[in-house]
Amino acid sequence: MLRLYRQEEFLKKRTSCCAYLAEKPSSGFATLLIHFKQNDMAESHDFGAEAEDFAARYLVSKGFCILHRNWRYGHKELDIVCTDGRVLVVAEVKARVQGGFPPPEDLLSEAKERLILEASEHYLYQYQVRLPVRFDLLAVIKKGTVLDLEHLEDAILPGVE
């Protein structure tokens, strides 16, 4: 389900924070900051899930069959694993609000690449995959209420530093 935040929803959350402070003035500014931070973290998680849903729908529209989403091996995770029947694609989804710094494609660190490659090895072994594997990056950028996606094929090249 695609969830877009409207201005009135945002204002309602902020108003509830102000009402909370008015009801408990002795709670102080630190409590209010914690309350805002919890809301921001929840919104960030919701946006991340929204971006992954959007990316999965994009891949399906391009003819891919989604095999797994958020597949885990220990603390390592593969966002989307899909195939078009000829190649297995392991897709990492990165999301940002327009104007956010750095751009989503710059968030794929060497450490994250290593985790993706290690998880992929376990995935290939567990499911006995015999297809060539490609590692893509799907960069989702939110521009107001619109989501934009950039698909970077071969974003990770195993064995290339």
N, C-alpha and C positions, 0 to 999 in steps of 0.2 A: 504494500500500500504506500503510495507516494504521499508524504506529509509535508505540506508547505506551511511555513509560519507566516501568518498575516500580522500586520501591524497591530491590530486590536488584541491578538493573543499575546504579543510581546508586551503591550501596555498593561494588559490584565495581570501578567506575571509581575511586572515592576510595581503595579499598584498594590498587589497583595504583599509584596515585600515592605512597602511603605506602611501599609496597614499593620503589619506585624510589628514594625518598630514603634508605631504609635500606641499599640496595645501594651507593649512591653518596653517602655522607654529605658528602663534600667538595664535591659539586655545589652545595650551599647552598640557601637559601630562595628566592632569585631564580629558580633553575631550576625549582623546584617551582611557583612562581607562574606561570611561563610555561607549564608543563605543564597546570595547571588552566585557564588562560585559553584554551589551544588546545582543550581538551575543551569548555569553555563555549561557545566560538564554533561548534564543530561541532554541539553540541546546539541552539544557537540557529538555525543554518542548517537542521538537521533539522526543528525545530519550524516554521520558516517554510515549508518544503516541505510539511510535514504540513498546515498551515493552508491553503495553496493547494489541495492535493488535496481537502480537506474542502469548501472554497468551491466548487470546480469540481463536485463531486458534488451539492452543494446546488443549484447553478444547473441542472444536468441534471434533478434531481428536480422543479424548477419549470417544466420544459418548454423550457429553453434548449438550443441546440446550440452546443457549444464549437467555435469556429473556430480559435483559436490560444491557446496558453499561453506566457507569457514571450516574447512577440514583441518583437524588438529592432530599433531603428533607431539605429545608433551606440551611445552609452551610455544611450540612453533605452529604457525597457522598459514594455510593457503586460502586466500580470499575466495577465488573462483577457479575451479578446475572444469574445463569443458573440452569438447572435441567437435570437429567437423567431419570425423570419420577418417581423415587422412593424417591429422596431427593432433596431439594432445596439447592444449594451451593451459598454462598456469598463469592466471592473471592476478596481478596485484592492483588493488584499487587505492588511489590516493585522492583525497578531497580537500578542497579549499574554498573559502569564500572569495569572490573576485577582489583583487587587490591585496589578498593575503600574501605574506612573504614567508618563506620562499615559495616558488611555484611548486605544485604537487610533484612534478617529475624530478625535482631536486631533492625530494624527501627519501629517495631510495638509496640509503647508505650502503656501504660495503657490508656492514654487519647485518643489515636487513636482507641483503642479497644472499649472504651466506645462510641465514636462517631459512629463506625460501628454497635454496638449493638443497639443504639438508632435509627439509620436510618433503621436498619433491622426491628425493631418493627413496625415502620410506614409503611414499605414496606409490611410486612405480613398482617397488618390491611387493608391497601388500596386495596390489591389484594386478600384478603381473602384466603391466602395460607393455605392449610391443610396438608402440607408435613413436615416431619422432616427437620430441618435446620442444615447445617454444615457450619462452617466458615473456609475457607482455605486461605493459603498464597501462592502466586505464586512469587517466587524470580527469577527475570530475571537478568542474568549477561552477559554483553557484553565483549567478548574476541576478540579484534581486530574487524573484520567484522562479527564474529559469535555470535549469541545469544544462551545462555544456560539457561535452566529453571529447577528450583527445585520446586516440588509441595509438600507443607506441608499440609496434611489434618488435620482438627481439630486444627488449629493454635490458634484459640480463643475458649475457653470453657466457655460459659456463666455461671456465678455464681461461677466460680473457680478463686481464687485470687492467 
